[in-house]
């Protein structure tokens, strides 16, 4: 989490982005996986133009929270395996 008065660096943001994409690709279900990747990309693109340090820190903290949620969802998804769809075969 970003502390008050601490600026989040570009490297930290890109690292978080890659980590979230890597985590999203672990979904066993094609639909969940493609939705998660699309949602992550759209969220980061929407926040790409942020200039205010406070807004950047808030967006970074929200992304960290989303990563934690994503990890829990992937763990649950792995517990309940699914049959591969035709798109995946």
PLY file of the C-alpha trace (Angstrom):
ply
format ascii 1.0
element vertex 89
property float x
property float y
property float z
element edge 88
property int vertex1
property int vertex2
end_header
0.00 0.00 0.00
1.17 3.47 -0.80
1.81 5.59 2.26
0.70 9.17 2.59
3.23 11.46 0.91
4.95 8.62 -0.96
4.78 8.65 -4.73
4.13 5.39 -6.51
6.72 4.87 -9.23
6.09 3.78 -12.80
8.04 0.59 -12.09
5.75 -0.29 -9.20
2.65 0.28 -11.33
3.98 -1.82 -14.22
4.99 -4.56 -11.81
1.50 -4.58 -10.31
-0.03 -4.67 -13.81
2.09 -7.66 -14.83
1.35 -9.44 -11.55
-2.38 -8.96 -11.99
-2.28 -10.25 -15.58
-0.20 -13.24 -14.52
-2.66 -14.01 -11.75
-5.68 -13.62 -14.07
-4.21 -16.13 -16.52
-4.40 -18.80 -13.82
-8.20 -19.04 -14.04
-9.18 -22.46 -15.33
-12.36 -21.13 -16.95
-11.92 -19.37 -20.28
-14.73 -16.90 -19.60
-13.39 -15.86 -16.18
-9.87 -15.62 -17.54
-10.77 -13.44 -20.52
-13.03 -11.22 -18.40
-10.33 -10.69 -15.77
-7.65 -9.84 -18.34
-9.99 -7.44 -20.14
-11.04 -5.79 -16.87
-7.42 -5.31 -15.75
-6.37 -3.81 -19.08
-9.38 -1.48 -19.18
-8.82 -0.32 -15.60
-5.16 0.47 -16.15
-5.88 2.24 -19.45
-8.55 4.37 -17.77
-6.06 5.44 -15.10
-3.20 5.98 -17.52
-3.82 9.73 -17.77
-3.81 10.42 -14.02
-1.48 13.26 -13.07
-2.41 13.99 -9.46
-0.17 12.14 -6.98
-3.07 11.55 -4.60
-5.24 10.11 -7.35
-2.40 7.85 -8.47
-1.89 6.57 -4.92
-5.64 5.93 -4.51
-5.77 4.05 -7.83
-2.69 2.03 -6.83
-4.24 1.09 -3.48
-7.45 0.05 -5.22
-5.43 -2.11 -7.62
-3.64 -3.78 -4.70
-7.05 -4.56 -3.16
-8.23 -5.91 -6.52
-5.15 -8.12 -6.74
-5.92 -9.63 -3.34
-9.51 -10.28 -4.47
-8.28 -11.76 -7.75
-5.99 -14.16 -5.90
-8.89 -15.38 -3.76
-11.09 -15.83 -6.83
-8.41 -17.82 -8.64
-7.97 -20.09 -5.62
-11.71 -20.76 -5.49
-11.84 -21.30 -9.25
-9.07 -23.90 -9.01
-11.05 -25.81 -6.38
-13.92 -26.29 -8.79
-12.41 -27.42 -12.06
-14.31 -26.89 -15.26
-14.53 -28.64 -18.59
-12.57 -26.89 -21.32
-14.67 -25.09 -23.88
-14.28 -25.56 -27.61
-12.46 -22.22 -27.82
-9.72 -23.58 -25.56
-9.23 -26.96 -27.24
0 1
1 2
2 3
3 4
4 5
5 6
6 7
7 8
8 9
9 10
10 11
11 12
12 13
13 14
14 15
15 16
16 17
17 18
18 19
19 20
20 21
21 22
22 23
23 24
24 25
25 26
26 27
27 28
28 29
29 30
30 31
31 32
32 33
33 34
34 35
35 36
36 37
37 38
38 39
39 40
40 41
41 42
42 43
43 44
44 45
45 46
46 47
47 48
48 49
49 50
50 51
51 52
52 53
53 54
54 55
55 56
56 57
57 58
58 59
59 60
60 61
61 62
62 63
63 64
64 65
65 66
66 67
67 68
68 69
69 70
70 71
71 72
72 73
73 74
74 75
75 76
76 77
77 78
78 79
79 80
80 81
81 82
82 83
83 84
84 85
85 86
86 87
87 88
